[in-house]
Amino acid sequence: MRTSTHILAALVLLSASGIALAHNCPNEMKAIDAKLATKPALSPEDSAKVTKLRADGEAQHKAGNHDASMKSLGDAKKILGI
């Protein structure tokens, strides 16, 4: 009985962490927006790439594709150095 309680608790926590990560996209977008507001020194190519990745990440988030969104937003953050 005790083992099944532990397993159930672990499954609940695992599910909750997945939900939390899936909805972290808006926080990633806010971090990118905040960094862009500081006018970082980027080449025109990098600036265009960050803008596109940020827009792609938002579109993917709205479409419910959170894994792709987090990848796009993560790539933008790497370029920005955050």
Biotite code that builds the C-alpha atoms (Angstrom):
import biotite.structure as struc

atoms = struc.array([
    struc.Atom([0.000, 0.000, 0.000], chain_id="A", res_id=1, res_name="MET", atom_name="CA", element="C"),
    struc.Atom([2.785, 2.390, 0.921], chain_id="A", res_id=2, res_name="ARG", atom_name="CA", element="C"),
    struc.Atom([4.679, 1.725, -2.319], chain_id="A", res_id=3, res_name="THR", atom_name="CA", element="C"),
    struc.Atom([1.631, 2.524, -4.431], chain_id="A", res_id=4, res_name="SER", atom_name="CA", element="C"),
    struc.Atom([1.236, 5.814, -2.576], chain_id="A", res_id=5, res_name="THR", atom_name="CA", element="C"),
    struc.Atom([4.842, 6.730, -3.384], chain_id="A", res_id=6, res_name="HIS", atom_name="CA", element="C"),
    struc.Atom([4.374, 5.788, -7.021], chain_id="A", res_id=7, res_name="ILE", atom_name="CA", element="C"),
    struc.Atom([1.192, 7.832, -7.242], chain_id="A", res_id=8, res_name="LEU", atom_name="CA", element="C"),
    struc.Atom([2.904, 10.831, -5.640], chain_id="A", res_id=9, res_name="ALA", atom_name="CA", element="C"),
    struc.Atom([5.824, 10.542, -8.071], chain_id="A", res_id=10, res_name="ALA", atom_name="CA", element="C"),
    struc.Atom([3.449, 10.430, -11.048], chain_id="A", res_id=11, res_name="LEU", atom_name="CA", element="C"),
    struc.Atom([1.560, 13.492, -9.830], chain_id="A", res_id=12, res_name="VAL", atom_name="CA", element="C"),
    struc.Atom([4.796, 15.446, -9.395], chain_id="A", res_id=13, res_name="LEU", atom_name="CA", element="C"),
    struc.Atom([6.071, 14.347, -12.790], chain_id="A", res_id=14, res_name="LEU", atom_name="CA", element="C"),
    struc.Atom([2.846, 15.455, -14.458], chain_id="A", res_id=15, res_name="SER", atom_name="CA", element="C"),
    struc.Atom([2.907, 18.786, -12.656], chain_id="A", res_id=16, res_name="ALA", atom_name="CA", element="C"),
    struc.Atom([6.482, 19.462, -13.748], chain_id="A", res_id=17, res_name="SER", atom_name="CA", element="C"),
    struc.Atom([5.570, 18.766, -17.379], chain_id="A", res_id=18, res_name="GLY", atom_name="CA", element="C"),
    struc.Atom([2.685, 21.207, -17.201], chain_id="A", res_id=19, res_name="ILE", atom_name="CA", element="C"),
    struc.Atom([4.882, 23.837, -15.590], chain_id="A", res_id=20, res_name="ALA", atom_name="CA", element="C"),
    struc.Atom([7.502, 23.533, -18.321], chain_id="A", res_id=21, res_name="LEU", atom_name="CA", element="C"),
    struc.Atom([4.910, 23.645, -21.072], chain_id="A", res_id=22, res_name="ALA", atom_name="CA", element="C"),
    struc.Atom([3.702, 26.987, -19.848], chain_id="A", res_id=23, res_name="HIS", atom_name="CA", element="C"),
    struc.Atom([7.142, 28.519, -19.364], chain_id="A", res_id=24, res_name="ASN", atom_name="CA", element="C"),
    struc.Atom([7.136, 29.827, -22.935], chain_id="A", res_id=25, res_name="CYS", atom_name="CA", element="C"),
    struc.Atom([5.707, 33.231, -21.915], chain_id="A", res_id=26, res_name="PRO", atom_name="CA", element="C"),
    struc.Atom([8.501, 33.672, -19.350], chain_id="A", res_id=27, res_name="ASN", atom_name="CA", element="C"),
    struc.Atom([11.086, 32.893, -22.019], chain_id="A", res_id=28, res_name="GLU", atom_name="CA", element="C"),
    struc.Atom([9.476, 35.442, -24.354], chain_id="A", res_id=29, res_name="MET", atom_name="CA", element="C"),
    struc.Atom([9.533, 38.048, -21.581], chain_id="A", res_id=30, res_name="LYS", atom_name="CA", element="C"),
    struc.Atom([13.243, 37.408, -20.982], chain_id="A", res_id=31, res_name="ALA", atom_name="CA", element="C"),
    struc.Atom([13.971, 37.843, -24.686], chain_id="A", res_id=32, res_name="ILE", atom_name="CA", element="C"),
    struc.Atom([11.875, 41.012, -24.856], chain_id="A", res_id=33, res_name="ASP", atom_name="CA", element="C"),
    struc.Atom([13.636, 42.433, -21.801], chain_id="A", res_id=34, res_name="ALA", atom_name="CA", element="C"),
    struc.Atom([17.051, 41.784, -23.321], chain_id="A", res_id=35, res_name="LYS", atom_name="CA", element="C"),
    struc.Atom([15.985, 43.285, -26.669], chain_id="A", res_id=36, res_name="LEU", atom_name="CA", element="C"),
    struc.Atom([14.764, 46.394, -24.824], chain_id="A", res_id=37, res_name="ALA", atom_name="CA", element="C"),
    struc.Atom([18.365, 47.020, -23.691], chain_id="A", res_id=38, res_name="THR", atom_name="CA", element="C"),
    struc.Atom([19.393, 47.348, -27.366], chain_id="A", res_id=39, res_name="LYS", atom_name="CA", element="C"),
    struc.Atom([22.096, 44.649, -27.302], chain_id="A", res_id=40, res_name="PRO", atom_name="CA", element="C"),
    struc.Atom([24.954, 44.957, -29.792], chain_id="A", res_id=41, res_name="ALA", atom_name="CA", element="C"),
    struc.Atom([23.939, 42.420, -32.426], chain_id="A", res_id=42, res_name="LEU", atom_name="CA", element="C"),
    struc.Atom([24.820, 42.137, -36.071], chain_id="A", res_id=43, res_name="SER", atom_name="CA", element="C"),
    struc.Atom([21.889, 42.809, -38.415], chain_id="A", res_id=44, res_name="PRO", atom_name="CA", element="C"),
    struc.Atom([21.817, 39.083, -39.232], chain_id="A", res_id=45, res_name="GLU", atom_name="CA", element="C"),
    struc.Atom([21.669, 38.058, -35.566], chain_id="A", res_id=46, res_name="ASP", atom_name="CA", element="C"),
    struc.Atom([19.060, 40.700, -34.828], chain_id="A", res_id=47, res_name="SER", atom_name="CA", element="C"),
    struc.Atom([16.857, 39.398, -37.649], chain_id="A", res_id=48, res_name="ALA", atom_name="CA", element="C"),
    struc.Atom([17.403, 35.806, -36.512], chain_id="A", res_id=49, res_name="LYS", atom_name="CA", element="C"),
    struc.Atom([16.444, 36.616, -32.905], chain_id="A", res_id=50, res_name="VAL", atom_name="CA", element="C"),
    struc.Atom([13.328, 38.463, -34.064], chain_id="A", res_id=51, res_name="THR", atom_name="CA", element="C"),
    struc.Atom([12.293, 35.514, -36.246], chain_id="A", res_id=52, res_name="LYS", atom_name="CA", element="C"),
    struc.Atom([12.997, 32.929, -33.544], chain_id="A", res_id=53, res_name="LEU", atom_name="CA", element="C"),
    struc.Atom([11.022, 34.984, -31.007], chain_id="A", res_id=54, res_name="ARG", atom_name="CA", element="C"),
    struc.Atom([8.047, 35.241, -33.395], chain_id="A", res_id=55, res_name="ALA", atom_name="CA", element="C"),
    struc.Atom([8.277, 31.530, -34.261], chain_id="A", res_id=56, res_name="ASP", atom_name="CA", element="C"),
    struc.Atom([8.377, 30.639, -30.564], chain_id="A", res_id=57, res_name="GLY", atom_name="CA", element="C"),
    struc.Atom([5.267, 32.663, -29.840], chain_id="A", res_id=58, res_name="GLU", atom_name="CA", element="C"),
    struc.Atom([3.394, 31.139, -32.798], chain_id="A", res_id=59, res_name="ALA", atom_name="CA", element="C"),
    struc.Atom([4.417, 27.632, -31.744], chain_id="A", res_id=60, res_name="GLN", atom_name="CA", element="C"),
    struc.Atom([3.319, 28.333, -28.173], chain_id="A", res_id=61, res_name="HIS", atom_name="CA", element="C"),
    struc.Atom([-0.089, 29.554, -29.340], chain_id="A", res_id=62, res_name="LYS", atom_name="CA", element="C"),
    struc.Atom([-0.430, 26.432, -31.497], chain_id="A", res_id=63, res_name="ALA", atom_name="CA", element="C"),
    struc.Atom([0.269, 24.258, -28.440], chain_id="A", res_id=64, res_name="GLY", atom_name="CA", element="C"),
    struc.Atom([3.646, 23.032, -29.684], chain_id="A", res_id=65, res_name="ASN", atom_name="CA", element="C"),
    struc.Atom([5.553, 23.882, -26.525], chain_id="A", res_id=66, res_name="HIS", atom_name="CA", element="C"),
    struc.Atom([8.621, 21.736, -27.249], chain_id="A", res_id=67, res_name="ASP", atom_name="CA", element="C"),
    struc.Atom([9.257, 23.517, -30.552], chain_id="A", res_id=68, res_name="ALA", atom_name="CA", element="C"),
    struc.Atom([8.495, 26.848, -28.897], chain_id="A", res_id=69, res_name="SER", atom_name="CA", element="C"),
    struc.Atom([11.023, 26.271, -26.135], chain_id="A", res_id=70, res_name="MET", atom_name="CA", element="C"),
    struc.Atom([13.640, 25.261, -28.731], chain_id="A", res_id=71, res_name="LYS", atom_name="CA", element="C"),
    struc.Atom([13.070, 28.396, -30.827], chain_id="A", res_id=72, res_name="SER", atom_name="CA", element="C"),
    struc.Atom([13.086, 30.632, -27.776], chain_id="A", res_id=73, res_name="LEU", atom_name="CA", element="C"),
    struc.Atom([16.172, 28.870, -26.397], chain_id="A", res_id=74, res_name="GLY", atom_name="CA", element="C"),
    struc.Atom([18.013, 29.443, -29.674], chain_id="A", res_id=75, res_name="ASP", atom_name="CA", element="C"),
    struc.Atom([17.094, 33.143, -29.521], chain_id="A", res_id=76, res_name="ALA", atom_name="CA", element="C"),
    struc.Atom([18.347, 33.338, -25.935], chain_id="A", res_id=77, res_name="LYS", atom_name="CA", element="C"),
    struc.Atom([21.668, 31.751, -26.929], chain_id="A", res_id=78, res_name="LYS", atom_name="CA", element="C"),
    struc.Atom([22.207, 34.406, -29.576], chain_id="A", res_id=79, res_name="ILE", atom_name="CA", element="C"),
    struc.Atom([21.363, 37.086, -27.011], chain_id="A", res_id=80, res_name="LEU", atom_name="CA", element="C"),
    struc.Atom([23.697, 35.533, -24.442], chain_id="A", res_id=81, res_name="GLY", atom_name="CA", element="C"),
    struc.Atom([21.020, 34.863, -21.834], chain_id="A", res_id=82, res_name="ILE", atom_name="CA", element="C"),
])
